[in-house]
Every structure is written in C-alpha cells, then in structure tokens.
C-alpha cells in the first residue's frame, strides 16, 4: 500500500454522505453509498463547486449548484449540465481506515 495515503477513518463517513479531504495536494470527495466508499475529484467539471457538499444517493453525487450528477465508480456525469467526467481514485480499506491512491 505504499502508493496509498490514509484519508480518514471508515467511521468518518456515514452511508449516503460525502466529505472533503486533501491528500498530497489533491482535494478529494470521499463518498459512501450502499456501504461502499469511493474517491473522486472534489471539483464539479461544470462549475468550480465542491462535490463533497452535494447529495449522495444511488451510487451518485449531485453538485448542489446546477444539479449535475456523477457516477461514483466512473466519475462520468449522469445528468446535465456537466458533460465531462471528474477523475476517480482507487480506494482501499485497511482495518478501520480508508486509503486512497492519489498518484497515477
């Protein structure tokens, strides 16, 4: 797990919610949906808005400003006005902690 950095405790994320974390200079949205944890860029590709402040539901996160939704697995927009995906990052759970690989 040398490329993975500790992001938070698993307990820091309630189901169907998101938080913002900064790792290695990248601001990430960590979201938990249906018991699974995902990491993606915390900036909407349509407007410079933190996705971590949006609503998480059914494997997506919604940007609160214009309502664009992004698939947590792929980062692809599932609804307009966003038409570009946001980067996603590999997640590993080790014990009670969440680790993210930020570097390619």
Secondary structure, DSSP 8 states (H G I E B T S, - for coil): -TTEEEEEEGGG--TTEEEEEEETTEEEEEEEETTEEEEEESB-SSSS-BGGGSEEETTEEE-TTT--EEETTT--BSSTT--S---EE-EEEETTEEEEE---
